């Protein structure tokens, strides 16, 4: 019986490692109250495409997919475990406007995106900003939960932190610079 407990404990630790610490950005879900606040801050238009980079368990995707059935949602997730959790949630909820893709969001083409949501730490946020500037050929709205993109002050349209206890939400309106 002791061997079984030891085995289960080890399996749980490996599962937690794979779930949280294996990748650059650990999975930490957004608070429900912040989802509601985010819904008040942005207005999603019909027939647009919303990307969630590093979608985790799909909390943001499924929250908005239920509220905006005419918007197409695409979640990108690197963790195989979280990818399967999202696929299961999609199946159970019968979300026809949600696609989940297994992969690295830094290798994802964002040229179809109208909205991009990211909850990543400081370093990946800077990399995402640079990637969009280099590779994206259209205007888009980028929503960042907790971390700003340092050189995007010109694109910042909203910075919401109602109280010291709340997390910051940054909303950027990226405009592709025209080449002359």
GROMACS elastic network, one bead per residue, 0.5 to 0.9 nm:
[ bonds ]
;  ai    aj funct       b0    kb
    1     4     6  0.51159   500
    1     5     6  0.65126   500
    1     6     6  0.87210   500
    2     5     6  0.51639   500
    2     6     6  0.61469   500
    2     7     6  0.85144   500
    3     6     6  0.50167   500
    3     7     6  0.59950   500
    3     8     6  0.85367   500
    4     7     6  0.50234   500
    4     8     6  0.60726   500
    4     9     6  0.84816   500
    5     8     6  0.51166   500
    5     9     6  0.60007   500
    5    10     6  0.84894   500
    6     9     6  0.51289   500
    6    10     6  0.61211   500
    6    11     6  0.85547   500
    7    10     6  0.51453   500
    7    11     6  0.61012   500
    7    12     6  0.85783   500
    8    12     6  0.60720   500
    8    13     6  0.85862   500
    9    12     6  0.50890   500
    9    13     6  0.62026   500
    9    14     6  0.86623   500
   10    13     6  0.50854   500
   10    14     6  0.61976   500
   10    15     6  0.85415   500
   11    14     6  0.51460   500
   11    15     6  0.60899   500
   11    16     6  0.86242   500
   12    16     6  0.61445   500
   12    17     6  0.85550   500
   13    16     6  0.50963   500
   13    17     6  0.61038   500
   13    18     6  0.86136   500
   14    17     6  0.50275   500
   14    18     6  0.61646   500
   14    19     6  0.84537   500
   15    18     6  0.52017   500
   15    19     6  0.60219   500
   15    20     6  0.85420   500
   15    81     6  0.86963   500
   16    20     6  0.58367   500
   16    21     6  0.76389   500
   17    20     6  0.53824   500
   17    21     6  0.51130   500
   17    22     6  0.61458   500
   18    21     6  0.61589   500
   18    22     6  0.52248   500
   18    23     6  0.81027   500
   18    79     6  0.75625   500
   18    80     6  0.88710   500
   18    81     6  0.79763   500
   19    22     6  0.69441   500
   19    23     6  0.85397   500
   19    26     6  0.75717   500
   19    27     6  0.69163   500
   19    79     6  0.68782   500
   19    80     6  0.87051   500
   19    81     6  0.68688   500
   19    82     6  0.72976   500
   20    23     6  0.73547   500
   20    25     6  0.79993   500
   20    27     6  0.53360   500
   20    28     6  0.79722   500
   21    24     6  0.75636   500
   21    25     6  0.76083   500
   21    26     6  0.54795   500
   21    27     6  0.80735   500
   22    25     6  0.83149   500
   22    26     6  0.74902   500
   22    79     6  0.84732   500
   23    26     6  0.62773   500
   23    27     6  0.88050   500
   23    78     6  0.80638   500
   23    79     6  0.79068   500
   24   120     6  0.88235   500
   24   121     6  0.86965   500
   24   124     6  0.79733   500
   25    28     6  0.87150   500
   25    54     6  0.83549   500
   25   119     6  0.87294   500
   25   120     6  0.59917   500
   25   121     6  0.66231   500
   25   124     6  0.78832   500
   26   120     6  0.82817   500
   26   121     6  0.89431   500
   27    54     6  0.82295   500
   27    55     6  0.87657   500
   27    56     6  0.60687   500
   27    57     6  0.85750   500
   27    82     6  0.89124   500
   27   120     6  0.89433   500
   28    56     6  0.78237   500
   28   119     6  0.84743   500
   29    32     6  0.89125   500
   29    56     6  0.73249   500
   29    57     6  0.78263   500
   29    59     6  0.72810   500
   29    60     6  0.87616   500
   29   119     6  0.86946   500
   30    33     6  0.85557   500
   30    34     6  0.67478   500
   30    35     6  0.70471   500
   30    59     6  0.76034   500
   30    60     6  0.76800   500
   30   119     6  0.80328   500
   30   145     6  0.81226   500
   31    34     6  0.52055   500
   31    35     6  0.65121   500
   31    36     6  0.89729   500
   32    35     6  0.50347   500
   32    36     6  0.64803   500
   32    37     6  0.86953   500
   32    59     6  0.88888   500
   33    36     6  0.51594   500
   33    37     6  0.62456   500
   33    38     6  0.85948   500
   34    38     6  0.58798   500
   34    39     6  0.83999   500
   34   166     6  0.81135   500
   34   167     6  0.77489   500
   34   169     6  0.85578   500
   35    39     6  0.61542   500
   35    40     6  0.87424   500
   35    59     6  0.88629   500
   35    60     6  0.71058   500
   35    63     6  0.77187   500
   35    64     6  0.87561   500
   36    39     6  0.50821   500
   36    40     6  0.65474   500
   36    41     6  0.89033   500
   37    40     6  0.51269   500
   37    41     6  0.63739   500
   37    42     6  0.89930   500
   37   160     6  0.89925   500
   38    42     6  0.63094   500
   38   143     6  0.89121   500
   38   169     6  0.76012   500
   39    42     6  0.56633   500
   39    43     6  0.72598   500
   39    44     6  0.88441   500
   39    64     6  0.78823   500
   40    43     6  0.75377   500
   41   158     6  0.82485   500
   41   160     6  0.83717   500
   41   171     6  0.85404   500
   42   143     6  0.88556   500
   42   171     6  0.83713   500
   44    48     6  0.75287   500
   44    50     6  0.84996   500
   44    64     6  0.89992   500
   44    68     6  0.73868   500
   44    71     6  0.73647   500
   44   115     6  0.82297   500
   45    48     6  0.59512   500
   45    49     6  0.89578   500
   45    68     6  0.83832   500
   45    70     6  0.80196   500
   45    71     6  0.69216   500
   46    49     6  0.87686   500
   46    68     6  0.76399   500
   46    69     6  0.82198   500
   46    71     6  0.51939   500
   46    72     6  0.84864   500
   47    70     6  0.56633   500
   47    71     6  0.50567   500
   47    72     6  0.67100   500
   48    70     6  0.78949   500
   48    71     6  0.52655   500
   48    72     6  0.61858   500
   48    73     6  0.86196   500
   48   112     6  0.89070   500
   48   113     6  0.76956   500
   48   114     6  0.60038   500
   48   115     6  0.78821   500
   49    71     6  0.60860   500
   49    73     6  0.59028   500
   49    74     6  0.74427   500
   49   112     6  0.67980   500
   49   113     6  0.51393   500
   49   114     6  0.52386   500
   49   115     6  0.63469   500
   49   116     6  0.85689   500
   50    61     6  0.84548   500
   50    71     6  0.71587   500
   50    72     6  0.61217   500
   50    74     6  0.61812   500
   50    75     6  0.84281   500
   50   112     6  0.89317   500
   50   113     6  0.59625   500
   50   114     6  0.60599   500
   50   116     6  0.57982   500
   50   117     6  0.75766   500
   51    55     6  0.86864   500
   51    61     6  0.83395   500
   51    72     6  0.85628   500
   51    73     6  0.59342   500
   51    75     6  0.57757   500
   51    76     6  0.75058   500
   51   110     6  0.80578   500
   51   113     6  0.62554   500
   51   114     6  0.79878   500
   51   115     6  0.61325   500
   51   117     6  0.61420   500
   51   118     6  0.85722   500
   52    55     6  0.52291   500
   52    58     6  0.84010   500
   52    60     6  0.75075   500
   52    61     6  0.68152   500
   52    73     6  0.76766   500
   52    74     6  0.62918   500
   52    76     6  0.62541   500
   52    77     6  0.86355   500
   52   115     6  0.85173   500
   52   116     6  0.59099   500
   52   118     6  0.61262   500
   52   119     6  0.86464   500
   53    56     6  0.87009   500
   53    74     6  0.85087   500
   53    75     6  0.62002   500
   53    76     6  0.51307   500
   53    77     6  0.69118   500
   53   104     6  0.86104   500
   53   105     6  0.57260   500
   53   106     6  0.87101   500
   53   108     6  0.89848   500
   53   116     6  0.71918   500
   53   117     6  0.62689   500
   53   118     6  0.53635   500
   53   119     6  0.76877   500
   53   120     6  0.86552   500
   54    58     6  0.89485   500
   54    75     6  0.70657   500
   54    76     6  0.53904   500
   54    78     6  0.68916   500
   54    79     6  0.86750   500
   54   104     6  0.80971   500
   54   105     6  0.67709   500
   54   117     6  0.88868   500
   54   118     6  0.69898   500
   54   119     6  0.74011   500
   54   120     6  0.78824   500
   55    58     6  0.52052   500
   55    59     6  0.74918   500
   55    60     6  0.72993   500
   55    61     6  0.73232   500
   55    74     6  0.88316   500
   55    75     6  0.53065   500
   55    76     6  0.57852   500
   55    77     6  0.55308   500
   55    78     6  0.88415   500
   55    82     6  0.83050   500
   55    83     6  0.84310   500
   55    86     6  0.83960   500
   55   100     6  0.85827   500
   55   117     6  0.87304   500
   55   118     6  0.81153   500
   55   119     6  0.84475   500
   56    59     6  0.74209   500
   56    60     6  0.88976   500
   56    75     6  0.84804   500
   56    76     6  0.84058   500
   56    77     6  0.62854   500
   56    78     6  0.85757   500
   56    79     6  0.78412   500
   56    82     6  0.55308   500
   56    83     6  0.72858   500
   56    85     6  0.84940   500
   56    86     6  0.76050   500
   57    60     6  0.85212   500
   57    61     6  0.88922   500
   57    77     6  0.88325   500
   57    82     6  0.54201   500
   57    83     6  0.72646   500
   57    84     6  0.86579   500
   57    85     6  0.59387   500
   57    86     6  0.53087   500
   57    89     6  0.83141   500
   58    61     6  0.51023   500
   58    62     6  0.59332   500
   58    63     6  0.82664   500
   58    75     6  0.72284   500
   58    82     6  0.83086   500
   58    83     6  0.86260   500
   58    85     6  0.80720   500
   58    86     6  0.54689   500
   58    87     6  0.88908   500
   58    89     6  0.78870   500
   58    90     6  0.86767   500
   58   100     6  0.87011   500
   59    62     6  0.55613   500
   59    63     6  0.60502   500
   59    64     6  0.87002   500
   59    86     6  0.86943   500
   60    63     6  0.52227   500
   60    64     6  0.62727   500
   60    65     6  0.83919   500
   60   117     6  0.85226   500
   61    64     6  0.55079   500
   61    65     6  0.58232   500
   61    66     6  0.85446   500
   61    73     6  0.64560   500
   61    74     6  0.76165   500
   61    75     6  0.68902   500
   61    98     6  0.74033   500
   62    66     6  0.60371   500
   62    67     6  0.85939   500
   62    73     6  0.86152   500
   62    89     6  0.83346   500
   62    90     6  0.78617   500
   62    93     6  0.85536   500
   62    95     6  0.78891   500
   62    98     6  0.77999   500
   63    66     6  0.56467   500
   63    67     6  0.67190   500
   63    68     6  0.89072   500
   64    67     6  0.50013   500
   64    68     6  0.58282   500
   64    69     6  0.82330   500
   64    71     6  0.87252   500
   64    73     6  0.83835   500
   65    68     6  0.51631   500
   65    69     6  0.56029   500
   65    70     6  0.83359   500
   65    71     6  0.71215   500
   65    72     6  0.77149   500
   65    73     6  0.67328   500
   65    95     6  0.73108   500
   65    96     6  0.88690   500
   65    97     6  0.66356   500
   65    98     6  0.69151   500
   66    69     6  0.60100   500
   66    95     6  0.78513   500
   66    97     6  0.89922   500
   68    71     6  0.56271   500
   68    72     6  0.85758   500
   68    97     6  0.89230   500
   69    72     6  0.76572   500
   69    95     6  0.85724   500
   69    96     6  0.82702   500
   69    97     6  0.64040   500
   70    97     6  0.73763   500
   71    97     6  0.67276   500
   71    98     6  0.88465   500
   72    96     6  0.86691   500
   72    98     6  0.61765   500
   72    99     6  0.80510   500
   73    97     6  0.59612   500
   73    99     6  0.62278   500
   73   100     6  0.84056   500
   74    97     6  0.84447   500
   74    98     6  0.57907   500
   74   100     6  0.57504   500
   74   101     6  0.73141   500
   75    83     6  0.89764   500
   75    86     6  0.86612   500
   75    98     6  0.76220   500
   75    99     6  0.62721   500
   75   101     6  0.60657   500
   75   102     6  0.84649   500
   76    83     6  0.82732   500
   76    99     6  0.87036   500
   76   100     6  0.60769   500
   76   102     6  0.59717   500
   76   103     6  0.61446   500
   76   104     6  0.70893   500
   76   105     6  0.59802   500
   76   108     6  0.81099   500
   77    80     6  0.76281   500
   77    82     6  0.70625   500
   77    83     6  0.58232   500
   77   100     6  0.75268   500
   77   101     6  0.63722   500
   77   102     6  0.51806   500
   77   103     6  0.56547   500
   77   104     6  0.67304   500
   77   105     6  0.72356   500
   78    81     6  0.88655   500
   78    82     6  0.79589   500
   78    83     6  0.72487   500
   78   101     6  0.85081   500
   78   102     6  0.56405   500
   78   104     6  0.53511   500
   78   105     6  0.76553   500
   79    82     6  0.53726   500
   79    83     6  0.60489   500
   79    84     6  0.87135   500
   79   102     6  0.75912   500
   79   103     6  0.81102   500
   80    84     6  0.62567   500
   80    85     6  0.86644   500
   80   102     6  0.71361   500
   80   103     6  0.89570   500
   81    84     6  0.53152   500
   81    85     6  0.63480   500
   81    86     6  0.88080   500
   82    86     6  0.61854   500
   82    87     6  0.85895   500
   83    86     6  0.51690   500
   83    87     6  0.62509   500
   83    88     6  0.86589   500
   83   100     6  0.71737   500
   83   101     6  0.75107   500
   83   102     6  0.62578   500
   84    88     6  0.60673   500
   84    89     6  0.85444   500
   85    88     6  0.51155   500
   85    89     6  0.62046   500
   85    90     6  0.85881   500
   86    89     6  0.50393   500
   86    90     6  0.60275   500
   86    91     6  0.85267   500
   86   100     6  0.69870   500
   87    90     6  0.50262   500
   87    91     6  0.61608   500
   87    92     6  0.86409   500
   87    99     6  0.85283   500
   87   100     6  0.67070   500
   88    91     6  0.50931   500
   88    92     6  0.61528   500
   88    93     6  0.85338   500
   89    92     6  0.50961   500
   89    93     6  0.59586   500
   89    94     6  0.82219   500
   89    95     6  0.86062   500
   90    93     6  0.52467   500
   90    94     6  0.57337   500
   90    95     6  0.54346   500
   90    96     6  0.82021   500
   90    98     6  0.72244   500
   90    99     6  0.83225   500
   90   100     6  0.84879   500
   91    94     6  0.50920   500
   91    95     6  0.70083   500
   92    95     6  0.81498   500
   93    96     6  0.89735   500
   95    98     6  0.57102   500
   95    99     6  0.86383   500
   96    99     6  0.80703   500
  103   106     6  0.87299   500
  103   107     6  0.76891   500
  103   108     6  0.77131   500
  104   107     6  0.55007   500
  104   108     6  0.66764   500
  105   109     6  0.83008   500
  105   128     6  0.87742   500
  106   109     6  0.83721   500
  106   124     6  0.88968   500
  106   127     6  0.80571   500
  106   128     6  0.70364   500
  106   131     6  0.75216   500
  109   112     6  0.75313   500
  109   113     6  0.86548   500
  109   135     6  0.78687   500
  109   136     6  0.78110   500
  110   113     6  0.52654   500
  110   114     6  0.86525   500
  110   116     6  0.84029   500
  110   132     6  0.76100   500
  110   135     6  0.79615   500
  110   136     6  0.62517   500
  110   137     6  0.89314   500
  111   114     6  0.83039   500
  111   132     6  0.88498   500
  111   135     6  0.78371   500
  111   136     6  0.52402   500
  111   137     6  0.62795   500
  111   138     6  0.66735   500
  112   136     6  0.88567   500
  112   138     6  0.85421   500
  113   116     6  0.65790   500
  113   138     6  0.86618   500
  113   139     6  0.88573   500
  113   140     6  0.67796   500
  113   141     6  0.86017   500
  114   138     6  0.85043   500
  114   139     6  0.73192   500
  114   141     6  0.62153   500
  114   142     6  0.84889   500
  115   140     6  0.56955   500
  115   142     6  0.57772   500
  115   143     6  0.75144   500
  116   140     6  0.74936   500
  116   141     6  0.62445   500
  116   143     6  0.60429   500
  116   144     6  0.83606   500
  117   141     6  0.85228   500
  117   142     6  0.59255   500
  117   144     6  0.59990   500
  117   145     6  0.77947   500
  118   125     6  0.78913   500
  118   128     6  0.89604   500
  118   142     6  0.76996   500
  118   143     6  0.62836   500
  118   144     6  0.50314   500
  118   145     6  0.63519   500
  119   125     6  0.83745   500
  119   143     6  0.85488   500
  119   144     6  0.59306   500
  119   146     6  0.69893   500
  119   147     6  0.76058   500
  120   123     6  0.81135   500
  120   124     6  0.61368   500
  120   125     6  0.61312   500
  120   144     6  0.79029   500
  120   145     6  0.75501   500
  120   146     6  0.80030   500
  120   147     6  0.71370   500
  121   124     6  0.59330   500
  121   125     6  0.62525   500
  121   146     6  0.78682   500
  121   147     6  0.61963   500
  121   148     6  0.89703   500
  122   125     6  0.52370   500
  122   126     6  0.65111   500
  122   127     6  0.89127   500
  122   146     6  0.89335   500
  122   147     6  0.58376   500
  122   148     6  0.72236   500
  122   149     6  0.77586   500
  122   150     6  0.89745   500
  123   126     6  0.53596   500
  123   127     6  0.64740   500
  123   128     6  0.88177   500
  124   128     6  0.60643   500
  124   129     6  0.85699   500
  125   128     6  0.50646   500
  125   129     6  0.62255   500
  125   130     6  0.86779   500
  125   144     6  0.81289   500
  125   147     6  0.69809   500
  125   148     6  0.69815   500
  125   149     6  0.58524   500
  125   150     6  0.86784   500
  126   129     6  0.51174   500
  126   130     6  0.62664   500
  126   131     6  0.85841   500
  126   148     6  0.81115   500
  126   149     6  0.54527   500
  126   150     6  0.68994   500
  126   151     6  0.82773   500
  127   130     6  0.51213   500
  127   131     6  0.60344   500
  127   132     6  0.86191   500
  127   149     6  0.88396   500
  128   132     6  0.61393   500
  128   133     6  0.85857   500
  128   149     6  0.84218   500
  129   132     6  0.52764   500
  129   133     6  0.62882   500
  129   134     6  0.86863   500
  129   149     6  0.63493   500
  129   150     6  0.87244   500
  129   151     6  0.82809   500
  129   152     6  0.76954   500
  130   133     6  0.51263   500
  130   134     6  0.61274   500
  130   135     6  0.84718   500
  131   134     6  0.51491   500
  131   135     6  0.57474   500
  131   136     6  0.75118   500
  132   135     6  0.53365   500
  132   137     6  0.83235   500
  132   174     6  0.86225   500
  133   136     6  0.61640   500
  133   137     6  0.82834   500
  133   174     6  0.85786   500
  133   176     6  0.72891   500
  133   177     6  0.86408   500
  134   137     6  0.83886   500
  136   139     6  0.80283   500
  136   140     6  0.89769   500
  136   176     6  0.77094   500
  137   176     6  0.63834   500
  138   174     6  0.83740   500
  138   175     6  0.70773   500
  138   176     6  0.57567   500
  139   173     6  0.73361   500
  139   174     6  0.54357   500
  139   176     6  0.56259   500
  140   172     6  0.82516   500
  140   173     6  0.59863   500
  140   174     6  0.52985   500
  140   175     6  0.69236   500
  140   176     6  0.86643   500
  141   171     6  0.69818   500
  141   172     6  0.56302   500
  141   174     6  0.60161   500
  141   175     6  0.88783   500
  142   170     6  0.81060   500
  142   171     6  0.58216   500
  142   172     6  0.50513   500
  142   173     6  0.64278   500
  142   174     6  0.70856   500
  143   169     6  0.70863   500
  143   170     6  0.57678   500
  143   172     6  0.63368   500
  143   173     6  0.88634   500
  144   147     6  0.61516   500
  144   148     6  0.66591   500
  144   149     6  0.83542   500
  144   168     6  0.84236   500
  144   169     6  0.58769   500
  144   170     6  0.50590   500
  144   171     6  0.63857   500
  144   172     6  0.81290   500
  145   148     6  0.81185   500
  145   167     6  0.73792   500
  145   168     6  0.63104   500
  145   170     6  0.64299   500
  145   171     6  0.87944   500
  146   167     6  0.57175   500
  146   169     6  0.57579   500
  146   170     6  0.73263   500
  147   168     6  0.74519   500
  147   169     6  0.78362   500
  147   170     6  0.74787   500
  148   151     6  0.88385   500
  148   152     6  0.81169   500
  148   153     6  0.89446   500
  148   168     6  0.88641   500
  148   169     6  0.85554   500
  148   170     6  0.64765   500
  149   152     6  0.55404   500
  149   153     6  0.77683   500
  149   170     6  0.88304   500
  150   153     6  0.69844   500
  151   154     6  0.78980   500
  151   155     6  0.89806   500
  152   155     6  0.53202   500
  152   156     6  0.64751   500
  152   172     6  0.76796   500
  152   174     6  0.83317   500
  153   156     6  0.51464   500
  153   157     6  0.86510   500
  153   172     6  0.83825   500
  154   157     6  0.83304   500
  154   172     6  0.85883   500
  154   173     6  0.88610   500
  154   174     6  0.87685   500
  155   171     6  0.83704   500
  155   172     6  0.50683   500
  155   173     6  0.51480   500
  155   174     6  0.55142   500
  155   175     6  0.73710   500
  156   159     6  0.74208   500
  156   170     6  0.71220   500
  156   171     6  0.59716   500
  156   173     6  0.63799   500
  156   174     6  0.82557   500
  157   170     6  0.79485   500
  157   171     6  0.58192   500
  157   172     6  0.54785   500
  157   173     6  0.64214   500
  158   169     6  0.78556   500
  158   170     6  0.58949   500
  158   171     6  0.50410   500
  158   172     6  0.70113   500
  159   168     6  0.68034   500
  159   169     6  0.57694   500
  159   171     6  0.64158   500
  159   172     6  0.88923   500
  160   166     6  0.89062   500
  160   167     6  0.82603   500
  160   168     6  0.55684   500
  160   169     6  0.51626   500
  160   170     6  0.65787   500
  160   171     6  0.84750   500
  161   164     6  0.70840   500
  161   165     6  0.83904   500
  161   166     6  0.57924   500
  161   167     6  0.61742   500
  161   169     6  0.67656   500
  162   165     6  0.83044   500
  162   166     6  0.64703   500
  162   167     6  0.86049   500
  162   168     6  0.83750   500
  163   166     6  0.53772   500
  163   167     6  0.84251   500
  164   167     6  0.79298   500
  175   178     6  0.89129   500
